[in-house]
Amino acid sequence: MALLFDPIDSLLRLQKDIDRYFGKPQFDFGISGSNVFPQINVFRSGDGAVVVRAEVPGIRPEDVHVEVEARRLTISGERRGDAPEKGSVHRRERGHGKFSRTLQLPADLAADEATATVRNGLLTVEIPKRREA
C-alpha cells in the first residue's frame, strides 16, 4: 500500500523552495541548512564535552571571534572580499561581510573552560562538561 502523502518529503520540498526563494538569509535566527553560515557540526565527545566544528574557509583566524557565556556560544567575524585593486570581478559566488551565529548550549557545561582553535579553515570549539555534572 503506497502512501499518498509523505509529510517528510513535503517538508524537504518546502525547505528547498524557501532556500531557493530567499537565498542566504541576512540574519540568522538559529535555523540550520545549506544557506546558513558558518555551517557547523555539534557533538558530544566521550568525556561529555560539547564540540562545535564550524567551517570558516578563507577567513583569517584573527577575524573569527568566539564567545561562550552562560548557555550560549556565539561565533562571529568577517569574511573580507578578495576583489583585485585593479581590474574587475567576473564572478563572485563566495559571500563576504560580517557574520554571526549563536547556539544554545546544554546546562551541564563549564563555559569558562572553553577552548577554540582554527586550523585549515575549520574552527573547533570544545566546552568541557562541569565536574559536578
N, C-alpha and C positions, 0 to 999 in steps of 0.2 A: 504494500500500500504506500503510495507516494504522498509526501506532504505537499499541499498546495501553497502553503505559506510558511516560509522559513524565516523566523524573526532575526536570527543571526545574520543571514545573508542580506536581509533588508537593512539592518543597521550598518553593515560594512559598505553597502552601496550608498547609503545616506552619508557616511563619513567621507567616502571618495568624492561625492558630489559637493559637499561642503568645502573640502580641501581644494577642489578644482575651482569653485566659485570665488572663494575668499583668498586663495593663495596663502602665503605665510602670514600669520596674524601679527599685527603690530604690537599687541600686548599679550602677555602670557597669563592666562587665568588658571594655570595649573593643569591644563589639558596635556595630553601626550599624542604623539603621532608623527608622521613623516615631515610635517612642516614646522615643528617646534624646535627651537634652537636654544641651547645645545641639546642634542639628543643624549639620553642618559640610560644607563642600566643601574639598578639598585638591587643589592642582595645582602644577605647576612653571611658572614664568614663562620667558620667552625666554632670560634670562641664567642659568637654572639654580636660581634661588631657589625655595624652597618657600613657597607662600602658602596660609594657612588662613583661611577665612572662616566665622565662626560666628554664627548668629542669636541675638541676646540682646535681644529686644524688651522694653521696659518695665523694663529693668534700668539703673540709673544707672551711668555709666562708673566711678565710684569703688567700685562694688560688684562689679566684674569684676576678677579677678586672673589674670595670665598669668605662667607661669614656664617658662623654657626652660633645661634643664640637660642637658649631655651629649647624649643622643639621645632626650630626652623633652620633650614640650610638654604642660603641664597648664593647662587653663582651668578656673577655679573662681570661685565667688562666691555671691551670694544674691539671689533674686528675692523682694522683700518683698510681703506680702499687701496688698491695697488695700481691705480692709473698712472701711466707714464707722464713725466713733466712735459714732454714734447710729443706730439702725435695725437692719435685718437683711439678710442676704445671701440672695437668692432663687435664684441660680445661680452656681456657681463652676467654670468649665472651665479656666481658666489656673492651672497649678500654681504654688506658691510654696515657698520654702525654699532650703536650700543645695544647690549642685550642684558636680560636679567631673567633668572628662573628661580623660583622658590619652591621648596619641597617641605612638606610636613614630616617630622621625624617621630619615631616611637618615643615613649616616655622613659624607657629604661636605658638611655644613653648618657654618657659623660661628655657633654658638648664641649666642655673646657679642655678636653684632651684630644680633640680632633686634629688630624694631620692632613695636609694636602700637598700633592706633588703634580707637576706637569712634565710629561715626557713623551716625545714624538707625537704631539698633538692630542694626547689623552690626559685629562685631568682625573686624578684619583683622590677622593676624599674618604678617609677612614675615621669613623667615630666609634670608639670602643663602648662596650656595654659597661654600665656602672657596676662597681664591685659588689655593692649590696643588692643589686637587682637579681 
